């Protein structure tokens, strides 16, 4: 696991023991299985996380009461190589409705040897969030942010083998 926060972005990566197509599928299809359960904006109990696999689709949480929290929009969808989505969350950790004030998360899946994949995540353009964006960069780039998410994904992959 490596991480780096510089300028208006933060990066993290992990290597998992799966080929890229399988790592890509598990990352998005099983997101609720590895995502930190404390990192949701939805008020209801979480029933599922949904990734709509297309440009213009959303990533959202659905509550057991049927409510939804659409916290990301898919900007690029290129399985099994990469996905880019907007981070529709304010510096106050609420939903952002102005797309001009959202940052971007790119996740790349590249071969890292026989049957292994390097999962590289870059959360960029955090300054688009406006005043206080540095705090968001520091939070998502901290050990409890994206690095923890990728660690959790790595542990999930290891448990699936």
C-alpha positions in Angstrom: 0.0 0.0 0.0 1.3 3.4 -1.0 -0.2 6.8 -0.7 0.7 10.4 -1.6 -1.0 13.7 -1.2 0.3 16.6 -3.3 -1.2 19.8 -4.6 -4.8 19.4 -5.4 -4.8 15.6 -5.5 -4.1 12.5 -3.6 -3.0 9.0 -4.8 -3.1 5.5 -3.3 -2.4 2.1 -4.7 -2.5 -1.6 -3.8 -1.5 -4.8 -5.6 -4.0 -7.7 -5.5 -3.6 -11.3 -6.5 -6.2 -11.3 -9.3 -5.9 -10.5 -13.0 -7.2 -7.0 -14.0 -10.6 -8.1 -15.3 -11.4 -9.9 -12.1 -10.0 -7.1 -9.9 -12.1 -4.6 -11.8 -15.3 -6.7 -11.5 -14.8 -7.2 -7.7 -13.9 -3.5 -7.1 -17.2 -2.3 -8.6 -19.6 -5.2 -8.4 -18.8 -5.9 -4.7 -18.1 -2.4 -3.6 -20.4 -2.7 -0.5 -18.4 -5.7 0.6 -15.1 -3.9 1.1 -16.2 -0.2 1.4 -15.8 1.2 5.0 -19.3 1.0 6.5 -18.8 4.3 8.3 -18.2 6.1 5.0 -21.7 6.7 3.8 -23.9 9.8 3.6 -27.2 8.0 3.4 -29.3 8.4 6.6 -31.1 5.0 6.4 -29.5 1.7 7.1 -27.5 0.7 4.0 -29.1 -2.0 1.8 -26.6 -1.8 -1.1 -24.2 0.2 -3.1 -24.9 0.4 -6.8 -22.5 1.2 -9.7 -24.3 1.9 -12.9 -21.7 0.6 -15.4 -21.8 3.3 -18.1 -20.8 6.9 -18.7 -23.5 9.1 -17.1 -24.4 6.4 -14.7 -24.2 6.9 -10.9 -22.6 5.4 -7.9 -25.1 5.5 -5.1 -26.2 4.0 -1.8 -29.7 2.6 -1.4 -31.2 2.4 2.1 -33.3 -0.3 3.5 -36.2 2.2 3.4 -35.7 2.6 -0.4 -34.0 6.0 -0.2 -31.0 6.7 -2.4 -27.9 8.9 -2.1 -26.3 9.4 -5.5 -22.8 10.5 -4.5 -20.9 10.0 -7.8 -21.4 10.2 -11.5 -19.5 7.9 -13.9 -17.4 10.1 -16.3 -15.4 7.3 -18.0 -16.1 3.6 -18.0 -13.4 1.4 -19.7 -13.5 -2.1 -18.2 -11.2 -3.7 -17.2 -8.7 -0.8 -17.3 -10.2 2.3 -15.7 -13.1 4.2 -14.3 -13.4 7.9 -13.6 -16.2 9.3 -11.5 -17.1 12.6 -10.0 -17.0 13.1 -6.2 -20.3 14.8 -5.5 -19.6 15.5 -1.9 -19.0 18.9 -0.3 -16.3 19.8 2.2 -19.0 19.5 4.9 -19.6 15.8 3.8 -23.0 16.5 2.2 -24.2 16.0 -1.4 -22.9 18.5 -3.9 -25.4 19.3 -6.7 -23.2 21.7 -8.7 -21.0 19.6 -11.0 -18.5 22.5 -11.3 -17.7 22.0 -7.6 -17.0 18.3 -7.8 -13.6 16.6 -7.9 -12.7 13.4 -9.8 -11.6 9.9 -8.8 -9.8 7.8 -11.3 -9.2 4.1 -10.6 -6.8 2.2 -13.0 -6.2 -1.5 -13.1 -2.9 -2.6 -14.6 -1.1 -5.9 -14.8 1.5 -6.4 -12.1 2.9 -9.8 -12.9 1.2 -13.1 -13.5 -2.3 -13.0 -12.2 -1.7 -9.8 -10.2 -3.1 -6.3 -10.6 -2.0 -2.9 -9.5 -5.0 -0.8 -8.5 -4.1 2.9 -8.6 -6.5 5.5 -7.4 -6.1 9.2 -8.0 -8.5 11.7 -6.4 -7.8 15.0 -8.2 -9.0 18.5 -8.7 -10.0 18.8 -5.1 -9.7 22.5 -5.3 -12.9 22.6 -7.2 -14.7 22.1 -3.9 -13.9 25.7 -3.0 -13.0 27.0 0.5 -11.8 24.3 2.8 -10.8 21.9 0.0 -7.4 21.2 1.6 -9.2 19.6 4.5 -11.0 17.2 2.1 -7.7 16.4 0.4 -6.1 15.7 3.8 -9.1 13.5 4.9 -9.4 11.4 1.7 -5.6 11.1 1.5 -5.2 10.2 5.2 -4.7 6.6 6.3 -8.4 6.4 7.1 -9.4 7.6 3.6 -8.6 6.1 0.2 -5.5 4.2 1.6 -7.9 2.4 4.0 -10.4 1.8 1.3 -7.7 0.1 -0.9 -6.4 -1.9 2.0 -10.0 -3.1 2.7 -10.3 -4.0 -1.0 -7.0 -5.9 -0.9 -8.2 -7.8 2.2 -11.5 -8.6 0.5 -9.7 -9.9 -2.6 -7.5 -12.1 -0.4 -10.6 -13.5 1.4 -12.2 -14.3 -2.0 -9.3 -16.5 -3.1 
